[in-house]
Amino acid sequence: MQKTIVVVLGALLVFAAVAALILHFMPAPVEDSDYLIAGSVATLVALLILFFGLVPRSGDVFVKKRRKKL
């Protein structure tokens, strides 16, 4: 449970940092579409952090082995 909270808070922190960084390096007349792009990229990065932070390290996450029928 504590690992989940740490990963979620880390993803929120990374989201804010990435959005602020992108907006900082945008050219001066910032338009509405620039905010959309910054938010989209920050969301993508945060979701990747959540995915890789919460998926177990075992290799059989997406594949479930079936029992052999006799």
PDB file of N, H, CA, C and O in Angstrom:
ATOM      1  N   MET A   1       0.820  -1.195   0.000  1.00  0.00           N
ATOM      2  CA  MET A   1       0.000   0.000   0.000  1.00  0.00           C
ATOM      3  C   MET A   1       0.863   1.258   0.000  1.00  0.00           C
ATOM      4  O   MET A   1       0.567   2.229  -0.697  1.00  0.00           O
ATOM      5  N   GLN A   2       1.929   1.227   0.788  1.00  0.00           N
ATOM      6  H   GLN A   2       2.170   0.439   1.354  1.00  0.00           H
ATOM      7  CA  GLN A   2       2.787   2.405   0.874  1.00  0.00           C
ATOM      8  C   GLN A   2       3.535   2.630  -0.442  1.00  0.00           C
ATOM      9  O   GLN A   2       3.780   3.771  -0.834  1.00  0.00           O
ATOM     10  N   LYS A   3       3.899   1.529  -1.128  1.00  0.00           N
ATOM     11  H   LYS A   3       3.701   0.602  -0.810  1.00  0.00           H
ATOM     12  CA  LYS A   3       4.577   1.662  -2.419  1.00  0.00           C
ATOM     13  C   LYS A   3       3.654   2.346  -3.430  1.00  0.00           C
ATOM     14  O   LYS A   3       4.101   3.176  -4.222  1.00  0.00           O
ATOM     15  N   THR A   4       2.394   2.002  -3.400  1.00  0.00           N
ATOM     16  H   THR A   4       2.031   1.327  -2.757  1.00  0.00           H
ATOM     17  CA  THR A   4       1.427   2.601  -4.315  1.00  0.00           C
ATOM     18  C   THR A   4       1.312   4.102  -4.076  1.00  0.00           C
ATOM     19  O   THR A   4       1.283   4.884  -5.027  1.00  0.00           O
ATOM     20  N   ILE A   5       1.247   4.499  -2.830  1.00  0.00           N
ATOM     21  H   ILE A   5       1.270   3.864  -2.058  1.00  0.00           H
ATOM     22  CA  ILE A   5       1.144   5.922  -2.506  1.00  0.00           C
ATOM     23  C   ILE A   5       2.381   6.676  -2.967  1.00  0.00           C
ATOM     24  O   ILE A   5       2.279   7.781  -3.500  1.00  0.00           O
ATOM     25  N   VAL A   6       3.548   6.078  -2.763  1.00  0.00           N
ATOM     26  H   VAL A   6       3.631   5.180  -2.331  1.00  0.00           H
ATOM     27  CA  VAL A   6       4.805   6.728  -3.175  1.00  0.00           C
ATOM     28  C   VAL A   6       4.861   6.870  -4.695  1.00  0.00           C
ATOM     29  O   VAL A   6       5.275   7.911  -5.205  1.00  0.00           O
ATOM     30  N   VAL A   7       4.448   5.835  -5.419  1.00  0.00           N
ATOM     31  H   VAL A   7       4.111   4.989  -5.005  1.00  0.00           H
ATOM     32  CA  VAL A   7       4.476   5.893  -6.883  1.00  0.00           C
ATOM     33  C   VAL A   7       3.485   6.931  -7.397  1.00  0.00           C
ATOM     34  O   VAL A   7       3.800   7.677  -8.324  1.00  0.00           O
ATOM     35  N   VAL A   8       2.300   6.988  -6.812  1.00  0.00           N
ATOM     36  H   VAL A   8       2.044   6.382  -6.059  1.00  0.00           H
ATOM     37  CA  VAL A   8       1.294   7.965  -7.246  1.00  0.00           C
ATOM     38  C   VAL A   8       1.752   9.395  -6.965  1.00  0.00           C
ATOM     39  O   VAL A   8       1.614  10.270  -7.819  1.00  0.00           O
ATOM     40  N   LEU A   9       2.290   9.631  -5.784  1.00  0.00           N
ATOM     41  H   LEU A   9       2.402   8.920  -5.090  1.00  0.00           H
ATOM     42  CA  LEU A   9       2.796  10.972  -5.471  1.00  0.00           C
ATOM     43  C   LEU A   9       3.978  11.345  -6.353  1.00  0.00           C
ATOM     44  O   LEU A   9       4.116  12.501  -6.754  1.00  0.00           O
ATOM     45  N   GLY A  10       4.822  10.381  -6.654  1.00  0.00           N
ATOM     46  H   GLY A  10       4.710   9.442  -6.328  1.00  0.00           H
ATOM     47  CA  GLY A  10       5.935  10.630  -7.568  1.00  0.00           C
ATOM     48  C   GLY A  10       5.451  10.976  -8.968  1.00  0.00           C
ATOM     49  O   GLY A  10       6.004  11.861  -9.620  1.00  0.00           O
ATOM     50  N   ALA A  11       4.420  10.276  -9.428  1.00  0.00           N
ATOM     51  H   ALA A  11       3.971   9.557  -8.898  1.00  0.00           H
ATOM     52  CA  ALA A  11       3.866  10.558 -10.754  1.00  0.00           C
ATOM     53  C   ALA A  11       3.237  11.951 -10.798  1.00  0.00           C
ATOM     54  O   ALA A  11       3.361  12.655 -11.800  1.00  0.00           O
ATOM     55  N   LEU A  12       2.565  12.349  -9.723  1.00  0.00           N
ATOM     56  H   LEU A  12       2.464  11.777  -8.910  1.00  0.00           H
ATOM     57  CA  LEU A  12       1.993  13.702  -9.667  1.00  0.00           C
ATOM     58  C   LEU A  12       3.086  14.768  -9.682  1.00  0.00           C
ATOM     59  O   LEU A  12       2.955  15.798 -10.344  1.00  0.00           O
ATOM     60  N   LEU A  13       4.153  14.510  -8.952  1.00  0.00           N
ATOM     61  H   LEU A  13       4.259  13.674  -8.414  1.00  0.00           H
ATOM     62  CA  LEU A  13       5.271  15.446  -8.937  1.00  0.00           C
ATOM     63  C   LEU A  13       5.935  15.540 -10.306  1.00  0.00           C
ATOM     64  O   LEU A  13       6.281  16.631 -10.761  1.00  0.00           O
ATOM     65  N   VAL A  14       6.110  14.408 -10.951  1.00  0.00           N
ATOM     66  H   VAL A  14       5.830  13.522 -10.582  1.00  0.00           H
ATOM     67  CA  VAL A  14       6.706  14.404 -12.293  1.00  0.00           C
ATOM     68  C   VAL A  14       5.782  15.081 -13.294  1.00  0.00           C
ATOM     69  O   VAL A  14       6.252  15.786 -14.187  1.00  0.00           O
ATOM     70  N   PHE A  15       4.473  14.878 -13.157  1.00  0.00           N
ATOM     71  H   PHE A  15       4.091  14.306 -12.431  1.00  0.00           H
ATOM     72  CA  PHE A  15       3.519  15.554 -14.049  1.00  0.00           C
ATOM     73  C   PHE A  15       3.672  17.064 -13.957  1.00  0.00           C
ATOM     74  O   PHE A  15       3.761  17.751 -14.975  1.00  0.00           O
ATOM     75  N   ALA A  16       3.702  17.574 -12.732  1.00  0.00           N
ATOM     76  H   ALA A  16       3.630  17.016 -11.905  1.00  0.00           H
ATOM     77  CA  ALA A  16       3.828  19.024 -12.549  1.00  0.00           C
ATOM     78  C   ALA A  16       5.166  19.536 -13.065  1.00  0.00           C
ATOM     79  O   ALA A  16       5.230  20.605 -13.672  1.00  0.00           O
ATOM     80  N   ALA A  17       6.233  18.783 -12.826  1.00  0.00           N
ATOM     81  H   ALA A  17       6.181  17.915 -12.332  1.00  0.00           H
ATOM     82  CA  ALA A  17       7.559  19.208 -13.270  1.00  0.00           C
ATOM     83  C   ALA A  17       7.663  19.214 -14.789  1.00  0.00           C
ATOM     84  O   ALA A  17       8.208  20.154 -15.368  1.00  0.00           O
ATOM     85  N   VAL A  18       7.149  18.179 -15.439  1.00  0.00           N
ATOM     86  H   VAL A  18       6.707  17.415 -14.969  1.00  0.00           H
ATOM     87  CA  VAL A  18       7.222  18.107 -16.906  1.00  0.00           C
ATOM     88  C   VAL A  18       6.376  19.204 -17.541  1.00  0.00           C
ATOM     89  O   VAL A  18       6.812  19.839 -18.501  1.00  0.00           O
ATOM     90  N   ALA A  19       5.179  19.434 -17.022  1.00  0.00           N
ATOM     91  H   ALA A  19       4.824  18.918 -16.242  1.00  0.00           H
ATOM     92  CA  ALA A  19       4.325  20.494 -17.575  1.00  0.00           C
ATOM     93  C   ALA A  19       4.974  21.864 -17.395  1.00  0.00           C
ATOM     94  O   ALA A  19       4.943  22.691 -18.307  1.00  0.00           O
ATOM     95  N   ALA A  20       5.557  22.105 -16.232  1.00  0.00           N
ATOM     96  H   ALA A  20       5.582  21.434 -15.491  1.00  0.00           H
ATOM     97  CA  ALA A  20       6.224  23.393 -15.997  1.00  0.00           C
ATOM     98  C   ALA A  20       7.449  23.557 -16.887  1.00  0.00           C
ATOM     99  O   ALA A  20       7.703  24.648 -17.397  1.00  0.00           O
ATOM    100  N   LEU A  21       8.206  22.485 -17.077  1.00  0.00           N
ATOM    101  H   LEU A  21       7.999  21.598 -16.662  1.00  0.00           H
ATOM    102  CA  LEU A  21       9.388  22.550 -17.945  1.00  0.00           C
ATOM    103  C   LEU A  21       9.006  22.839 -19.390  1.00  0.00           C
ATOM    104  O   LEU A  21       9.636  23.667 -20.048  1.00  0.00           O
ATOM    105  N   ILE A  22       7.986  22.166 -19.878  1.00  0.00           N
ATOM    106  H   ILE A  22       7.475  21.493 -19.343  1.00  0.00           H
ATOM    107  CA  ILE A  22       7.565  22.378 -21.264  1.00  0.00           C
ATOM    108  C   ILE A  22       7.062  23.806 -21.453  1.00  0.00           C
ATOM    109  O   ILE A  22       7.387  24.454 -22.448  1.00  0.00           O
ATOM    110  N   LEU A  23       6.273  24.294 -20.505  1.00  0.00           N
ATOM    111  H   LEU A  23       6.009  23.768 -19.697  1.00  0.00           H
ATOM    112  CA  LEU A  23       5.756  25.658 -20.627  1.00  0.00           C
ATOM    113  C   LEU A  23       6.863  26.699 -20.479  1.00  0.00           C
ATOM    114  O   LEU A  23       6.780  27.784 -21.054  1.00  0.00           O
ATOM    115  N   HIS A  24       7.887  26.372 -19.717  1.00  0.00           N
ATOM    116  H   HIS A  24       7.955  25.491 -19.250  1.00  0.00           H
ATOM    117  CA  HIS A  24       9.005  27.299 -19.543  1.00  0.00           C
ATOM    118  C   HIS A  24       9.790  27.473 -20.842  1.00  0.00           C
ATOM    119  O   HIS A  24      10.255  28.572 -21.145  1.00  0.00           O
ATOM    120  N   PHE A  25       9.938  26.400 -21.603  1.00  0.00           N
ATOM    121  H   PHE A  25       9.561  25.507 -21.357  1.00  0.00           H
ATOM    122  CA  PHE A  25      10.725  26.463 -22.831  1.00  0.00           C
ATOM    123  C   PHE A  25       9.899  26.774 -24.076  1.00  0.00           C
ATOM    124  O   PHE A  25      10.444  26.801 -25.179  1.00  0.00           O
ATOM    125  N   MET A  26       8.598  27.007 -23.921  1.00  0.00           N
ATOM    126  H   MET A  26       8.156  26.985 -23.025  1.00  0.00           H
ATOM    127  CA  MET A  26       7.765  27.405 -25.060  1.00  0.00           C
ATOM    128  C   MET A  26       8.070  28.859 -25.432  1.00  0.00           C
ATOM    129  O   MET A  26       8.432  29.658 -24.569  1.00  0.00           O
ATOM    130  N   PRO A  27       7.927  29.197 -26.699  1.00  0.00           N
ATOM    131  CA  PRO A  27       8.110  30.593 -27.099  1.00  0.00           C
ATOM    132  C   PRO A  27       7.081  31.510 -26.431  1.00  0.00           C
ATOM    133  O   PRO A  27       6.042  31.048 -25.961  1.00  0.00           O
ATOM    134  N   ALA A  28       7.375  32.793 -26.394  1.00  0.00           N
ATOM    135  H   ALA A  28       8.219  33.169 -26.775  1.00  0.00           H
ATOM    136  CA  ALA A  28       6.647  33.776 -25.591  1.00  0.00           C
ATOM    137  C   ALA A  28       5.128  33.824 -25.805  1.00  0.00           C
ATOM    138  O   ALA A  28       4.409  33.684 -24.816  1.00  0.00           O
ATOM    139  N   PRO A  29       4.595  34.006 -26.987  1.00  0.00           N
ATOM    140  CA  PRO A  29       3.120  34.076 -27.060  1.00  0.00           C
ATOM    141  C   PRO A  29       2.505  32.678 -26.934  1.00  0.00           C
ATOM    142  O   PRO A  29       2.314  31.983 -27.931  1.00  0.00           O
ATOM    143  N   VAL A  30       2.200  32.283 -25.708  1.00  0.00           N
ATOM    144  H   VAL A  30       2.354  32.848 -24.898  1.00  0.00           H
ATOM    145  CA  VAL A  30       1.649  30.946 -25.456  1.00  0.00           C
ATOM    146  C   VAL A  30       0.152  30.953 -25.749  1.00  0.00           C
ATOM    147  O   VAL A  30      -0.583  31.810 -25.258  1.00  0.00           O
ATOM    148  N   GLU A  31      -0.291  29.986 -26.557  1.00  0.00           N
ATOM    149  H   GLU A  31       0.306  29.291 -26.956  1.00  0.00           H
ATOM    150  CA  GLU A  31      -1.703  29.886 -26.922  1.00  0.00           C
ATOM    151  C   GLU A  31      -2.352  28.719 -26.177  1.00  0.00           C
ATOM    152  O   GLU A  31      -1.687  27.986 -25.445  1.00  0.00           O
ATOM    153  N   ASP A  32      -3.644  28.563 -26.374  1.00  0.00           N
ATOM    154  H   ASP A  32      -4.185  29.158 -26.968  1.00  0.00           H
ATOM    155  CA  ASP A  32      -4.368  27.476 -25.706  1.00  0.00           C
ATOM    156  C   ASP A  32      -3.854  26.109 -26.152  1.00  0.00           C
ATOM    157  O   ASP A  32      -3.773  25.187 -25.341  1.00  0.00           O
ATOM    158  N   SER A  33      -3.511  25.970 -27.414  1.00  0.00           N
ATOM    159  H   SER A  33      -3.577  26.719 -28.073  1.00  0.00           H
ATOM    160  CA  SER A  33      -3.031  24.682 -27.909  1.00  0.00           C
ATOM    161  C   SER A  33      -1.681  24.307 -27.287  1.00  0.00           C
ATOM    162  O   SER A  33      -1.375  23.121 -27.161  1.00  0.00           O
ATOM    163  N   ASP A  34      -0.879  25.285 -26.903  1.00  0.00           N
ATOM    164  H   ASP A  34      -1.127  26.248 -27.006  1.00  0.00           H
ATOM    165  CA  ASP A  34       0.395  25.001 -26.249  1.00  0.00           C
ATOM    166  C   ASP A  34       0.168  24.372 -24.873  1.00  0.00           C
ATOM    167  O   ASP A  34       0.897  23.463 -24.477  1.00  0.00           O
ATOM    168  N   TYR A  35      -0.838  24.852 -24.150  1.00  0.00           N
ATOM    169  H   TYR A  35      -1.431  25.590 -24.473  1.00  0.00           H
ATOM    170  CA  TYR A  35      -1.175  24.249 -22.864  1.00  0.00           C
ATOM    171  C   TYR A  35      -1.681  22.820 -23.051  1.00  0.00           C
ATOM    172  O   TYR A  35      -1.401  21.944 -22.233  1.00  0.00           O
ATOM    173  N   LEU A  36      -2.428  22.591 -24.133  1.00  0.00           N
ATOM    174  H   LEU A  36      -2.655  23.303 -24.797  1.00  0.00           H
ATOM    175  CA  LEU A  36      -2.928  21.252 -24.428  1.00  0.00           C
ATOM    176  C   LEU A  36      -1.774  20.295 -24.689  1.00  0.00           C
ATOM    177  O   LEU A  36      -1.777  19.170 -24.189  1.00  0.00           O
ATOM    178  N   ILE A  37      -0.800  20.726 -25.459  1.00  0.00           N
ATOM    179  H   ILE A  37      -0.797  21.640 -25.865  1.00  0.00           H
ATOM    180  CA  ILE A  37       0.365  19.888 -25.762  1.00  0.00           C
ATOM    181  C   ILE A  37       1.174  19.612 -24.504  1.00  0.00           C
ATOM    182  O   ILE A  37       1.586  18.474 -24.275  1.00  0.00           O
ATOM    183  N   ALA A  38       1.407  20.621 -23.692  1.00  0.00           N
ATOM    184  H   ALA A  38       1.073  21.545 -23.878  1.00  0.00           H
ATOM    185  CA  ALA A  38       2.181  20.446 -22.459  1.00  0.00           C
ATOM    186  C   ALA A  38       1.468  19.480 -21.509  1.00  0.00           C
ATOM    187  O   ALA A  38       2.109  18.623 -20.901  1.00  0.00           O
ATOM    188  N   GLY A  39       0.170  19.615 -21.382  1.00  0.00           N
ATOM    189  H   GLY A  39      -0.350  20.311 -21.876  1.00  0.00           H
ATOM    190  CA  GLY A  39      -0.586  18.714 -20.522  1.00  0.00           C
ATOM    191  C   GLY A  39      -0.626  17.292 -21.046  1.00  0.00           C
ATOM    192  O   GLY A  39      -0.587  16.339 -20.268  1.00  0.00           O
ATOM    193  N   SER A  40      -0.702  17.145 -22.362  1.00  0.00           N
ATOM    194  H   SER A  40      -0.734  17.919 -22.993  1.00  0.00           H
ATOM    195  CA  SER A  40      -0.720  15.807 -22.955  1.00  0.00           C
ATOM    196  C   SER A  40       0.600  15.085 -22.749  1.00  0.00           C
ATOM    197  O   SER A  40       0.615  13.911 -22.382  1.00  0.00           O
ATOM    198  N   VAL A  41       1.699  15.771 -22.980  1.00  0.00           N
ATOM    199  H   VAL A  41       1.687  16.726 -23.278  1.00  0.00           H
ATOM    200  CA  VAL A  41       3.013  15.153 -22.808  1.00  0.00           C
ATOM    201  C   VAL A  41       3.251  14.828 -21.330  1.00  0.00           C
ATOM    202  O   VAL A  41       3.777  13.763 -21.006  1.00  0.00           O
ATOM    203  N   ALA A  42       2.872  15.727 -20.451  1.00  0.00           N
ATOM    204  H   ALA A  42       2.445  16.592 -20.714  1.00  0.00           H
ATOM    205  CA  ALA A  42       3.045  15.477 -19.022  1.00  0.00           C
ATOM    206  C   ALA A  42       2.178  14.304 -18.553  1.00  0.00           C
ATOM    207  O   ALA A  42       2.604  13.518 -17.707  1.00  0.00           O
ATOM    208  N   THR A  43       0.977  14.188 -19.095  1.00  0.00           N
ATOM    209  H   THR A  43       0.632  14.827 -19.783  1.00  0.00           H
ATOM    210  CA  THR A  43       0.111  13.065 -18.756  1.00  0.00           C
ATOM    211  C   THR A  43       0.705  11.753 -19.237  1.00  0.00           C
ATOM    212  O   THR A  43       0.671  10.758 -18.514  1.00  0.00           O
ATOM    213  N   LEU A  44       1.245  11.737 -20.442  1.00  0.00           N
ATOM    214  H   LEU A  44       1.272  12.546 -21.030  1.00  0.00           H
ATOM    215  CA  LEU A  44       1.871  10.529 -20.980  1.00  0.00           C
ATOM    216  C   LEU A  44       3.031  10.076 -20.099  1.00  0.00           C
ATOM    217  O   LEU A  44       3.148   8.892 -19.787  1.00  0.00           O
ATOM    218  N   VAL A  45       3.875  11.002 -19.703  1.00  0.00           N
ATOM    219  H   VAL A  45       3.780  11.964 -19.957  1.00  0.00           H
ATOM    220  CA  VAL A  45       5.025  10.659 -18.868  1.00  0.00           C
ATOM    221  C   VAL A  45       4.560  10.154 -17.503  1.00  0.00           C
ATOM    222  O   VAL A  45       5.109   9.180 -16.987  1.00  0.00           O
ATOM    223  N   ALA A  46       3.559  10.802 -16.918  1.00  0.00           N
ATOM    224  H   ALA A  46       3.114  11.592 -17.338  1.00  0.00           H
ATOM    225  CA  ALA A  46       3.060  10.382 -15.611  1.00  0.00           C
ATOM    226  C   ALA A  46       2.412   8.997 -15.675  1.00  0.00           C
ATOM    227  O   ALA A  46       2.584   8.190 -14.762  1.00  0.00           O
ATOM    228  N   LEU A  47       1.676   8.721 -16.739  1.00  0.00           N
ATOM    229  H   LEU A  47       1.537   9.376 -17.481  1.00  0.00           H
ATOM    230  CA  LEU A  47       1.064   7.400 -16.882  1.00  0.00           C
ATOM    231  C   LEU A  47       2.106   6.315 -17.094  1.00  0.00           C
ATOM    232  O   LEU A  47       1.943   5.201 -16.596  1.00  0.00           O
ATOM    233  N   LEU A  48       3.166   6.616 -17.819  1.00  0.00           N
ATOM    234  H   LEU A  48       3.298   7.521 -18.223  1.00  0.00           H
ATOM    235  CA  LEU A  48       4.247   5.643 -17.977  1.00  0.00           C
ATOM    236  C   LEU A  48       4.916   5.349 -16.639  1.00  0.00           C
ATOM    237  O   LEU A  48       5.251   4.199 -16.353  1.00  0.00           O
ATOM    238  N   ILE A  49       5.108   6.366 -15.827  1.00  0.00           N
ATOM    239  H   ILE A  49       4.835   7.300 -16.060  1.00  0.00           H
ATOM    240  CA  ILE A  49       5.695   6.157 -14.502  1.00  0.00           C
ATOM    241  C   ILE A  49       4.763   5.310 -13.640  1.00  0.00           C
ATOM    242  O   ILE A  49       5.222   4.410 -12.938  1.00  0.00           O
ATOM    243  N   LEU A  50       3.467   5.585 -13.685  1.00  0.00           N
ATOM    244  H   LEU A  50       3.094   6.317 -14.256  1.00  0.00           H
ATOM    245  CA  LEU A  50       2.519   4.769 -12.931  1.00  0.00           C
ATOM    246  C   LEU A  50       2.526   3.325 -13.400  1.00  0.00           C
ATOM    247  O   LEU A  50       2.517   2.405 -12.582  1.00  0.00           O
ATOM    248  N   PHE A  51       2.543   3.121 -14.705  1.00  0.00           N
ATOM    249  H   PHE A  51       2.550   3.868 -15.369  1.00  0.00           H
ATOM    250  CA  PHE A  51       2.511   1.766 -15.251  1.00  0.00           C
ATOM    251  C   PHE A  51       3.740   0.984 -14.829  1.00  0.00           C
ATOM    252  O   PHE A  51       3.626  -0.111 -14.278  1.00  0.00           O
ATOM    253  N   PHE A  52       4.924   1.546 -15.088  1.00  0.00           N
ATOM    254  H   PHE A  52       5.016   2.435 -15.536  1.00  0.00           H
ATOM    255  CA  PHE A  52       6.144   0.818 -14.774  1.00  0.00           C
ATOM    256  C   PHE A  52       6.425   0.770 -13.279  1.00  0.00           C
ATOM    257  O   PHE A  52       7.184  -0.089 -12.829  1.00  0.00           O
ATOM    258  N   GLY A  53       5.845   1.652 -12.513  1.00  0.00           N
ATOM    259  H   GLY A  53       5.229   2.350 -12.878  1.00  0.00           H
ATOM    260  CA  GLY A  53       6.034   1.632 -11.073  1.00  0.00           C
ATOM    261  C   GLY A  53       5.123   0.663 -10.356  1.00  0.00           C
ATOM    262  O   GLY A  53       5.465   0.175  -9.278  1.00  0.00           O
ATOM    263  N   LEU A  54       3.967   0.373 -10.933  1.00  0.00           N
ATOM    264  H   LEU A  54       3.689   0.769 -11.808  1.00  0.00           H
ATOM    265  CA  LEU A  54       3.001  -0.485 -10.257  1.00  0.00           C
ATOM    266  C   LEU A  54       2.922  -1.900 -10.809  1.00  0.00           C
ATOM    267  O   LEU A  54       2.371  -2.781 -10.151  1.00  0.00           O
ATOM    268  N   VAL A  55       3.456  -2.138 -11.998  1.00  0.00           N
ATOM    269  H   VAL A  55       3.904  -1.422 -12.533  1.00  0.00           H
ATOM    270  CA  VAL A  55       3.448  -3.485 -12.557  1.00  0.00           C
ATOM    271  C   VAL A  55       4.493  -4.321 -11.829  1.00  0.00           C
ATOM    272  O   VAL A  55       5.632  -3.880 -11.668  1.00  0.00           O
ATOM    273  N   PRO A  56       4.125  -5.515 -11.388  1.00  0.00           N
ATOM    274  CA  PRO A  56       5.103  -6.365 -10.701  1.00  0.00           C
ATOM    275  C   PRO A  56       6.281  -6.718 -11.605  1.00  0.00           C
ATOM    276  O   PRO A  56       6.167  -6.687 -12.830  1.00  0.00           O
ATOM    277  N   ARG A  57       7.392  -7.050 -10.997  1.00  0.00           N
ATOM    278  H   ARG A  57       7.484  -7.075 -10.001  1.00  0.00           H
ATOM    279  CA  ARG A  57       8.611  -7.331 -11.759  1.00  0.00           C
ATOM    280  C   ARG A  57       8.594  -8.698 -12.441  1.00  0.00           C
ATOM    281  O   ARG A  57       9.464  -8.978 -13.267  1.00  0.00           O
ATOM    282  N   SER A  58       7.638  -9.542 -12.119  1.00  0.00           N
ATOM    283  H   SER A  58       6.932  -9.314 -11.449  1.00  0.00           H
ATOM    284  CA  SER A  58       7.593 -10.867 -12.734  1.00  0.00           C
ATOM    285  C   SER A  58       7.230 -10.756 -14.210  1.00  0.00           C
ATOM    286  O   SER A  58       6.578  -9.799 -14.628  1.00  0.00           O
ATOM    287  N   GLY A  59       7.645 -11.712 -14.970  1.00  0.00           N
ATOM    288  H   GLY A  59       8.175 -12.490 -14.630  1.00  0.00           H
ATOM    289  CA  GLY A  59       7.446 -11.664 -16.413  1.00  0.00           C
ATOM    290  C   GLY A  59       6.078 -12.104 -16.878  1.00  0.00           C
ATOM    291  O   GLY A  59       5.751 -11.913 -18.049  1.00  0.00           O
ATOM    292  N   ASP A  60       5.267 -12.683 -16.018  1.00  0.00           N
ATOM    293  H   ASP A  60       5.533 -12.839 -15.067  1.00  0.00           H
ATOM    294  CA  ASP A  60       3.976 -13.216 -16.439  1.00  0.00           C
ATOM    295  C   ASP A  60       2.805 -12.327 -16.044  1.00  0.00           C
ATOM    296  O   ASP A  60       1.792 -12.814 -15.541  1.00  0.00           O
ATOM    297  N   VAL A  61       2.943 -11.036 -16.268  1.00  0.00           N
ATOM    298  H   VAL A  61       3.766 -10.641 -16.676  1.00  0.00           H
ATOM    299  CA  VAL A  61       1.886 -10.099 -15.894  1.00  0.00           C
ATOM    300  C   VAL A  61       0.720 -10.172 -16.873  1.00  0.00           C
ATOM    301  O   VAL A  61      -0.439 -10.151 -16.459  1.00  0.00           O
ATOM    302  N   PHE A  62       1.013 -10.257 -18.153  1.00  0.00           N
ATOM    303  H   PHE A  62       1.955 -10.274 -18.489  1.00  0.00           H
ATOM    304  CA  PHE A  62      -0.033 -10.207 -19.169  1.00  0.00           C
ATOM    305  C   PHE A  62      -0.402 -11.585 -19.710  1.00  0.00           C
ATOM    306  O   PHE A  62      -1.374 -11.714 -20.454  1.00  0.00           O
ATOM    307  N   VAL A  63       0.357 -12.608 -19.350  1.00  0.00           N
ATOM    308  H   VAL A  63       1.147 -12.503 -18.746  1.00  0.00           H
ATOM    309  CA  VAL A  63       0.104 -13.954 -19.845  1.00  0.00           C
ATOM    310  C   VAL A  63      -0.194 -14.847 -18.655  1.00  0.00           C
ATOM    311  O   VAL A  63       0.578 -14.912 -17.699  1.00  0.00           O
ATOM    312  N   LYS A  64      -1.311 -15.525 -18.729  1.00  0.00           N
ATOM    313  H   LYS A  64      -1.939 -15.473 -19.506  1.00  0.00           H
ATOM    314  CA  LYS A  64      -1.694 -16.430 -17.652  1.00  0.00           C
ATOM    315  C   LYS A  64      -1.546 -17.864 -18.160  1.00  0.00           C
ATOM    316  O   LYS A  64      -2.132 -18.226 -19.180  1.00  0.00           O
ATOM    317  N   LYS A  65      -0.774 -18.667 -17.460  1.00  0.00           N
ATOM    318  H   LYS A  65      -0.298 -18.372 -16.631  1.00  0.00           H
ATOM    319  CA  LYS A  65      -0.559 -20.047 -17.878  1.00  0.00           C
ATOM    320  C   LYS A  65      -1.768 -20.890 -17.506  1.00  0.00           C
ATOM    321  O   LYS A  65      -2.319 -20.778 -16.411  1.00  0.00           O
ATOM    322  N   ARG A  66      -2.159 -21.724 -18.435  1.00  0.00           N
ATOM    323  H   ARG A  66      -1.712 -21.815 -19.325  1.00  0.00           H
ATOM    324  CA  ARG A  66      -3.283 -22.631 -18.198  1.00  0.00           C
ATOM    325  C   ARG A  66      -2.753 -23.977 -17.737  1.00  0.00           C
ATOM    326  O   ARG A  66      -1.645 -24.393 -18.076  1.00  0.00           O
ATOM    327  N   ARG A  67      -3.583 -24.636 -16.955  1.00  0.00           N
ATOM    328  H   ARG A  67      -4.483 -24.299 -16.679  1.00  0.00           H
ATOM    329  CA  ARG A  67      -3.229 -25.999 -16.574  1.00  0.00           C
ATOM    330  C   ARG A  67      -3.445 -26.928 -17.758  1.00  0.00           C
ATOM    331  O   ARG A  67      -4.376 -26.748 -18.543  1.00  0.00           O
ATOM    332  N   LYS A  68      -2.584 -27.910 -17.874  1.00  0.00           N
ATOM    333  H   LYS A  68      -1.828 -28.056 -17.236  1.00  0.00           H
ATOM    334  CA  LYS A  68      -2.721 -28.869 -18.965  1.00  0.00           C
ATOM    335  C   LYS A  68      -3.894 -29.802 -18.694  1.00  0.00           C
ATOM    336  O   LYS A  68      -4.072 -30.288 -17.577  1.00  0.00           O
ATOM    337  N   LYS A  69      -4.684 -30.044 -19.725  1.00  0.00           N
ATOM    338  H   LYS A  69      -4.538 -29.649 -20.632  1.00  0.00           H
ATOM    339  CA  LYS A  69      -5.794 -30.983 -19.608  1.00  0.00           C
ATOM    340  C   LYS A  69      -5.262 -32.397 -19.831  1.00  0.00           C
ATOM    341  O   LYS A  69      -4.438 -32.640 -20.713  1.00  0.00           O
ATOM    342  N   LEU A  70      -5.752 -33.314 -19.011  1.00  0.00           N
ATOM    343  H   LEU A  70      -6.421 -33.116 -18.295  1.00  0.00           H
ATOM    344  CA  LEU A  70      -5.308 -34.701 -19.135  1.00  0.00           C
ATOM    345  C   LEU A  70      -6.167 -35.498 -20.054  1.00  0.00           C
ATOM    346  O   LEU A  70      -5.916 -36.686 -20.258  1.00  0.00           O
TER     347      LEU A  70
END
